[in-house]
Amino acid sequence: MTTSAAVPTGSEGAIPAGDTVTDRLVEANRRYAEAFTDPGMDASPVLHVAVVACMDARLDLHKALGLQLGDCHTIRNAGGVVTDDVIRSLTISQRKLGTRSIVLIHHTGCGLEALTEDFRTELEMEVGQRPSWAVESFHDVDQDVRQSMQRVRTSPFLLHTDDVRGFVFDVRTGLLREVDPA
């Protein structure tokens, strides 16, 4: 059984009839805002680092990396792969908001390992239109981290490509393992 750490199990964790998960999130935000005080920060990250990672709900990046609010830019997508849109975000992060370092994080047990580019064909058959984007599925997580590092290092839009490091996060142990770029 999968449960959220923030949602109690059993009847006390059940969403009341007529409520949605979004309703629960909005209510949580209302409670958050009651105690909220403006931290007085701007959008530039204190540590001048951007982290690109998978959107997998098991990755609590701030906790895993010892980060606080305002420390980094976090860019997440399916697989944590470096796509054109990730390059767009990194370019803005570097050129307009002062980041210099890039950390790429994939993880063990990623759902993209179970997909293929045939997913685009499945979508086309279902909705009558083929997605313009690639699935970016992979079978070797280390090789995909290397490919993402290479995409960052060769982008003409990024100013700082000398401090780019890639890792695999183990979802069972919580440890990062660095991937050699070679």
C-alpha positions as CSV (number, residue, x, y, z in Angstrom):
1,M,0.0,0.0,0.0
2,T,1.3,3.4,-0.9
3,T,0.6,6.3,1.5
4,S,1.6,9.9,1.8
5,A,3.6,10.8,4.8
6,A,1.4,13.9,5.0
7,V,-1.9,12.1,4.9
8,P,-2.9,9.9,7.9
9,T,-4.0,6.3,7.0
10,G,-7.4,5.0,7.9
11,S,-10.7,6.9,8.0
12,E,-9.1,10.1,9.5
13,G,-7.1,10.4,6.3
14,A,-10.0,9.9,3.9
15,I,-10.9,12.8,1.7
16,P,-14.4,13.9,2.7
17,A,-17.2,13.3,0.2
18,G,-17.3,16.1,-2.4
19,D,-13.7,17.2,-1.7
20,T,-10.8,16.6,-4.0
21,V,-7.1,16.3,-3.5
22,T,-6.9,19.8,-4.9
23,D,-9.4,21.0,-2.2
24,R,-7.1,19.4,0.4
25,L,-4.1,21.2,-1.0
26,V,-5.8,24.5,-1.1
27,E,-6.9,24.0,2.5
28,A,-3.3,23.2,3.5
29,N,-2.1,26.3,1.7
30,R,-4.6,28.4,3.7
31,R,-3.2,27.0,7.0
32,Y,0.4,27.6,5.7
33,A,-0.5,31.2,4.8
34,E,-1.8,31.9,8.2
35,A,1.7,31.6,9.7
36,F,3.6,32.8,6.6
37,T,6.0,35.6,6.8
38,D,7.8,37.0,3.7
39,P,11.4,35.6,3.9
40,G,12.6,38.7,2.1
41,M,14.4,36.8,-0.7
42,D,14.7,37.4,-4.4
43,A,14.6,34.7,-7.1
44,S,18.4,34.3,-7.2
45,P,19.4,31.1,-5.3
46,V,21.8,31.7,-2.4
47,L,24.1,28.8,-3.4
48,H,24.1,29.7,-7.1
49,V,23.1,26.1,-8.1
50,A,20.4,24.6,-10.2
51,V,19.3,21.1,-9.6
52,V,17.6,19.1,-12.4
53,A,15.8,16.0,-11.1
54,C,13.1,13.5,-11.8
55,M,9.6,14.4,-10.7
56,D,9.2,11.1,-8.8
57,A,7.3,11.7,-5.6
58,R,9.9,9.6,-3.6
59,L,12.6,12.3,-4.1
60,D,12.6,14.9,-1.4
61,L,15.4,16.9,-2.9
62,H,15.7,19.6,-0.3
63,K,15.9,17.1,2.6
64,A,18.2,14.7,0.7
65,L,20.6,17.5,-0.2
66,G,20.4,19.5,3.0
67,L,18.9,22.5,1.2
68,Q,16.8,25.3,2.6
69,L,14.3,27.6,1.0
70,G,16.1,29.9,-1.4
71,D,19.2,27.8,-1.7
72,C,18.7,26.5,-5.3
73,H,16.6,26.5,-8.4
74,T,14.9,23.1,-8.8
75,I,13.9,21.9,-12.2
76,R,11.9,18.7,-12.4
77,N,10.4,16.6,-15.1
78,A,9.8,12.9,-16.0
79,G,13.2,11.2,-15.7
80,G,15.1,14.3,-14.8
81,V,16.4,14.3,-18.4
82,V,17.8,17.4,-20.0
83,T,15.4,18.5,-22.7
84,D,15.1,21.7,-24.6
85,D,12.8,23.1,-21.9
86,V,15.3,22.2,-19.2
87,I,18.0,24.1,-21.2
88,R,15.6,27.0,-21.4
89,S,15.2,27.0,-17.6
90,L,18.9,26.6,-17.0
91,T,19.7,29.4,-19.4
92,I,17.4,31.8,-17.5
93,S,18.7,30.5,-14.2
94,Q,22.3,31.3,-15.2
95,R,22.0,34.3,-17.4
96,K,19.3,36.2,-15.4
97,L,19.6,34.8,-11.8
98,G,23.2,34.0,-11.3
99,T,23.5,30.3,-11.0
100,R,26.9,28.7,-11.9
101,S,26.7,25.1,-10.8
102,I,24.4,22.4,-12.2
103,V,23.5,19.1,-10.4
104,L,21.7,16.4,-12.4
105,I,19.8,13.7,-10.4
106,H,18.2,10.6,-11.8
107,H,17.2,7.7,-9.6
108,T,16.9,4.0,-9.3
109,G,13.6,2.4,-10.3
110,C,12.6,5.2,-12.6
111,G,9.3,4.8,-14.5
112,L,11.0,5.9,-17.7
113,E,13.0,2.7,-17.7
114,A,9.7,0.8,-18.3
115,L,8.6,3.0,-21.2
116,T,9.7,3.2,-24.9
117,E,9.2,5.8,-27.6
118,D,6.2,3.6,-28.6
119,F,4.3,5.5,-26.0
120,R,4.0,8.4,-28.5
121,T,2.4,6.0,-31.0
122,E,0.0,4.8,-28.3
123,L,-1.0,8.4,-27.6
124,E,-1.4,9.1,-31.3
125,M,-3.7,6.1,-31.7
126,E,-5.8,7.2,-28.6
127,V,-6.1,10.9,-29.3
128,G,-5.4,11.3,-33.0
129,Q,-2.4,13.4,-32.7
130,R,1.3,12.4,-32.2
131,P,3.1,14.4,-29.5
132,S,5.9,16.6,-30.8
133,W,8.0,15.7,-27.7
134,A,10.2,12.7,-27.2
135,V,9.5,10.3,-24.3
136,E,13.2,10.3,-23.4
137,S,12.9,6.7,-22.1
138,F,16.1,4.9,-21.1
139,H,17.3,1.5,-19.9
140,D,20.7,2.5,-18.5
141,V,20.3,5.2,-15.8
142,D,24.1,5.9,-15.7
143,Q,24.2,6.4,-19.5
144,D,21.2,8.7,-19.4
145,V,22.9,10.8,-16.7
146,R,26.0,11.0,-19.0
147,Q,23.8,12.0,-21.9
148,S,22.1,14.7,-19.8
149,M,25.5,16.0,-18.7
150,Q,26.7,16.1,-22.3
151,R,23.6,18.1,-23.4
152,V,24.3,20.7,-20.7
153,R,28.0,20.9,-21.5
154,T,27.5,21.4,-25.2
155,S,24.6,23.9,-25.0
156,P,25.6,27.2,-26.6
157,F,23.1,29.0,-24.3
158,L,24.7,28.2,-21.0
159,L,27.4,30.4,-19.6
160,H,28.8,28.0,-17.0
161,T,29.3,24.4,-18.0
162,D,32.4,23.6,-16.1
163,D,30.7,22.6,-12.8
164,V,28.1,20.1,-14.0
165,R,27.8,16.9,-12.0
166,G,25.5,13.9,-12.4
167,F,24.2,11.5,-9.8
168,V,21.8,8.5,-9.3
169,F,19.7,8.7,-6.2
170,D,19.0,5.3,-4.7
171,V,15.3,5.3,-3.6
172,R,15.9,2.4,-1.2
173,T,18.9,3.9,0.7
174,G,18.6,7.6,0.1
175,L,22.2,7.8,-1.1
176,L,23.5,9.6,-4.1
177,R,26.1,7.9,-6.3
178,E,28.1,10.1,-8.7
179,V,28.2,9.1,-12.3
180,D,31.6,9.5,-14.1
181,P,31.0,11.7,-17.2
182,A,33.4,9.7,-19.4
